[in-house]
Amino acid sequence: MVDADQSGAVANNAEQLQPEAALSPPPAETAGESESFNFDAHRQRALDTYEPRRQEFAECAQAVRSVIASLLKDERVLHQSLEARAKTTESFGRKAASPSEDNPEKPKYPDPLAEITDLAAVRVITYLLDDVQRVNEIVEREFEIVEKSTRSGLLEEGERLGYQSVHYLIRFASPRCDLVEYARFKDLVIEIQVRTILQHAWAEIEHDIQYKSRETTTSIKRRFASLAGLVEIADREFQAISTEDRERRFKARNLINEGVLDDVEITSDALKAYLDEKYGPDGRVSEASYEWATRILKRLGYRVLGELEETAKPYDDDQISRILWQKRQGQLNRFMDVMLAALGDRFVLNLPWVQAQPANAEWSRRMLVRLKESGIRVGEFESPKPLVVEVTPPPEAEEQWPES
């Protein structure tokens, strides 16, 4: 039997043990609540929802590409490439299983099909920064913009260095999405990337190394950041060179229109503008043909258009063409025939096919004889002092100046 003092002691001991009981492990039935998230199962569920719709995203990306391609052509926007794709199932599954940056035990995308935004994507790669801006204007005018952002390489979080490419999330906008061929894509979001070819090279190499290594060192990040800065400088310089060249050509055309030819250096573009003004435009002549003719003229020592004009002015291009060919030749052919008449054998000896094989001079000399027999004054002009310039004739240049 326990007396009153003993029963009180037991009660006191029970009260002292109460807090210790609270520290004991939870019941077995609640232990499952702390199990880690099953990323493999999450990935498979995501794939099960994406795979049946991947073709739809691929067709949507191609539809966006087709619209942009047509607009780039209409507005003459020079670009290096235009690509479209739907995300591969492998890439989608890998991204769907990405852990959250805030809580690695949870997925970054609880609903991957709705939250991953690059399931359908289009990439436009241009040569110059100005063309990036022109593409941006087309995208913002023709599509509904869900989101626009600029992205660049990071040295450390929040420290942006180097170039910035442009990324859009877009939808088809009315009235285009009201058309039958686009209506089925009405609710789909498409990513569009716009960058220069230099930016693209940087991004592809950086992505490849990051993907293979998973985690790069600070040293490598710094080197990538340095290259990103160089890409930005190179892009700006290429743009500045292009702008300067455009302004030079514009100035040259104005001087040609005004007849101030002594101030215009001979280039293929200037030669075309000069001949367009002198003999009339000829759409059959290719840029390569003007470049080829320019090289021959420089070999003869010509430097400015005023020198060409002084040489060619006394001659009737149409008359010479009909004597040599029994018909009126194209613009560039007529001009080169005039130069043949004006310079005579000096011109013949600077022809690339004559320099390659002197026996070929006989054909051109027969042309000179024909001109002389028709009363044309041949070889009365001295060309400026010739400089050695390697001339490679176009494949079609044999016995006649190339027209296309």
SVG drawing of the C-alpha trace seen along z (x, -y; Angstrom):
<svg xmlns="http://www.w3.org/2000/svg" viewBox="-11 -69 64 71">
<polyline fill="none" stroke="black" stroke-width="0.4" points="0.0,0.0 1.2,-3.5 0.7,-6.1 -0.2,-9.7 3.4,-11.0 4.3,-8.3 1.3,-9.0 2.2,-12.7 5.8,-11.8 4.5,-9.6 2.3,-12.4 5.2,-14.9 7.4,-12.5 4.7,-12.1 4.5,-15.9 8.3,-16.1 8.3,-13.5 5.6,-15.2 7.9,-17.6 10.3,-14.7 7.4,-12.9 6.8,-15.8 10.3,-15.4 9.7,-11.8 9.6,-10.9 6.3,-11.5 3.9,-8.6 4.9,-6.3 1.9,-7.3 3.0,-10.9 6.6,-10.2 5.6,-10.1 5.0,-13.8 8.8,-14.5 9.6,-12.3 11.6,-14.1 9.8,-15.3 9.8,-12.7 11.3,-14.6 11.3,-11.6 7.6,-11.1 7.1,-14.8 9.2,-14.7 7.2,-11.8 3.8,-13.4 5.1,-16.5 6.2,-14.5 2.9,-12.7 1.2,-16.1 3.7,-17.6 4.4,-14.7 0.8,-14.6 1.0,-18.4 4.6,-18.8 3.6,-18.7 1.2,-21.6 4.0,-23.7 6.2,-22.8 3.6,-23.9 3.0,-27.1 6.7,-27.9 6.9,-27.4 3.8,-29.6 5.5,-32.4 8.7,-31.9 6.8,-32.1 5.2,-35.4 8.5,-36.9 10.3,-35.6 7.8,-37.3 8.0,-40.6 11.9,-40.5 11.8,-40.0 9.2,-42.8 11.2,-45.3 14.6,-44.2 16.0,-43.4 19.3,-41.6 19.7,-38.6 22.0,-35.6 19.4,-33.0 15.8,-32.5 15.1,-29.3 12.1,-27.8 11.7,-24.7 9.6,-23.0 11.4,-22.0 12.6,-18.4 11.0,-16.0 14.4,-15.4 15.0,-19.1 11.5,-19.6 11.8,-16.7 15.1,-18.0 13.7,-21.5 10.5,-20.2 12.6,-18.3 14.6,-21.4 14.6,-22.1 13.4,-25.4 16.2,-27.9 14.4,-28.9 13.7,-25.4 15.7,-22.6 13.3,-20.0 10.5,-21.5 10.2,-21.7 10.9,-25.0 7.9,-24.4 4.9,-22.9 2.9,-23.0 5.6,-22.6 3.3,-22.8 1.9,-26.1 5.0,-27.6 7.8,-26.7 7.6,-29.5 9.9,-28.3 8.0,-25.3 7.7,-27.0 10.6,-29.3 11.9,-31.3 15.4,-32.8 16.4,-35.7 20.1,-36.3 21.2,-39.5 24.6,-40.9 24.3,-44.3 22.7,-46.1 20.6,-48.3 19.0,-45.2 18.2,-43.9 16.3,-47.1 14.4,-46.7 13.5,-43.1 12.3,-44.3 10.0,-46.9 8.5,-44.2 7.9,-41.8 6.3,-44.5 4.1,-45.7 2.9,-42.4 2.4,-40.3 0.8,-40.6 3.7,-41.1 3.3,-39.1 6.8,-39.9 10.0,-41.6 13.4,-41.3 17.0,-41.8 19.5,-39.2 23.3,-39.1 26.1,-37.1 26.5,-37.5 29.7,-37.6 27.9,-37.6 24.3,-37.8 23.0,-41.2 26.2,-42.3 25.4,-42.6 28.3,-42.9 28.6,-43.0 25.9,-42.7 22.2,-42.3 20.1,-40.2 16.3,-40.7 13.8,-38.0 10.1,-38.2 7.1,-36.1 4.4,-36.7 1.0,-35.5 -0.6,-35.9 -2.6,-39.1 -5.8,-40.1 -6.7,-40.2 -4.1,-37.5 -5.3,-35.1 -8.8,-35.3 -7.7,-33.6 -8.3,-29.9 -4.6,-29.0 -3.7,-30.8 -6.8,-30.5 -5.7,-27.2 -2.6,-28.9 -4.5,-31.7 -3.7,-30.9 -0.1,-29.6 2.8,-31.6 5.9,-31.6 9.4,-32.8 11.3,-35.0 15.0,-35.7 16.7,-38.5 20.5,-38.8 23.5,-39.6 25.7,-36.8 28.4,-37.7 26.1,-37.6 24.8,-34.2 28.3,-32.8 29.1,-33.9 25.8,-32.6 26.2,-29.2 29.7,-28.6 28.9,-29.8 25.8,-27.6 27.7,-24.5 30.4,-24.9 27.9,-25.6 25.8,-22.6 28.8,-20.2 30.2,-21.5 27.0,-22.2 28.9,-24.6 31.7,-26.9 34.4,-28.6 34.6,-32.3 37.7,-32.4 35.8,-31.0 32.8,-33.4 35.2,-36.3 36.6,-35.3 33.2,-34.9 32.3,-38.3 35.4,-39.8 34.5,-38.2 30.9,-39.6 32.4,-43.0 34.5,-42.5 31.4,-41.3 29.6,-44.5 32.6,-46.6 32.8,-44.5 29.1,-44.9 29.3,-48.6 32.3,-48.9 30.8,-46.8 27.7,-49.0 29.8,-52.2 31.7,-50.8 28.4,-50.0 27.0,-53.4 30.2,-55.1 30.1,-53.0 26.4,-53.8 27.1,-57.6 30.1,-57.4 27.9,-55.7 25.2,-58.2 27.6,-61.1 29.2,-59.5 25.8,-59.2 25.0,-62.8 28.4,-63.9 27.7,-61.8 24.3,-63.4 25.9,-66.8 28.7,-65.8 31.5,-66.3 33.4,-63.1 36.9,-64.1 35.9,-63.7 34.4,-60.2 36.7,-57.2 36.1,-54.3 34.3,-51.4 31.9,-48.9 28.9,-50.9 30.2,-54.2 30.9,-52.6 27.3,-51.4 25.9,-54.8 28.1,-56.5 27.1,-54.1 23.5,-54.3 23.7,-58.1 25.8,-58.0 24.2,-55.0 21.0,-54.3 20.3,-51.6 20.7,-47.9 19.2,-45.4 20.9,-42.5 24.3,-43.4 25.3,-41.7 27.2,-43.2 30.0,-40.7 30.4,-42.1 30.8,-45.7 33.4,-44.4 35.3,-42.6 35.3,-45.7 36.4,-47.9 39.5,-45.6 40.5,-45.9 40.1,-49.7 42.2,-49.9 44.8,-47.7 45.0,-50.2 45.7,-52.9 42.3,-54.7 41.4,-56.0 38.5,-58.5 35.5,-58.6 36.7,-61.9 39.5,-60.0 37.1,-57.5 34.9,-60.2 37.8,-62.0 38.7,-58.7 35.2,-57.6 33.7,-61.0 34.8,-61.2 33.3,-57.8 29.8,-56.8 29.1,-53.6 26.2,-52.5 28.2,-52.9 31.2,-50.9 28.9,-48.1 27.2,-47.7 30.5,-47.6 31.9,-44.9 28.7,-42.8 26.3,-43.9 23.8,-44.8 23.6,-47.0 25.1,-45.3 24.3,-45.8 25.5,-48.8 28.7,-47.4 29.7,-45.7 29.3,-48.9 31.5,-50.8 34.3,-48.2 34.2,-48.2 34.6,-52.0 37.7,-51.6 39.0,-49.0 38.7,-51.6 40.2,-54.4 43.2,-52.5 43.8,-50.0 46.6,-47.5 47.3,-48.8 43.8,-47.7 44.2,-44.3 47.4,-43.6 45.6,-44.2 42.8,-41.7 43.0,-38.8 42.7,-36.1 45.4,-37.7 47.8,-37.9 47.0,-34.2 47.6,-33.2 49.2,-35.8 47.8,-34.0 44.3,-35.1 45.3,-38.7 44.8,-37.9 41.0,-37.8 40.9,-41.2 43.3,-42.7 41.0,-41.5 38.4,-43.6 40.7,-46.6 41.3,-46.0 37.6,-46.0 37.2,-49.3 40.0,-50.9 38.5,-49.7 35.2,-51.3 36.9,-54.7 37.1,-54.6 40.2,-56.3 41.9,-53.5 44.4,-53.9 44.5,-57.6 44.4,-57.8 47.1,-57.0 45.8,-55.3 47.0,-56.4 50.1,-54.6 48.9,-51.0 49.2,-49.2 49.3,-45.5 45.9,-44.2 45.1,-40.5 42.0,-40.1 40.0,-36.8 37.4,-36.9 33.9,-35.6 33.3,-32.1 31.1,-33.5 33.8,-35.9 35.4,-34.5 35.0,-36.5 32.6,-39.1 32.2,-41.2 30.0,-39.5 26.5,-40.9 25.2,-38.7"/>
</svg>
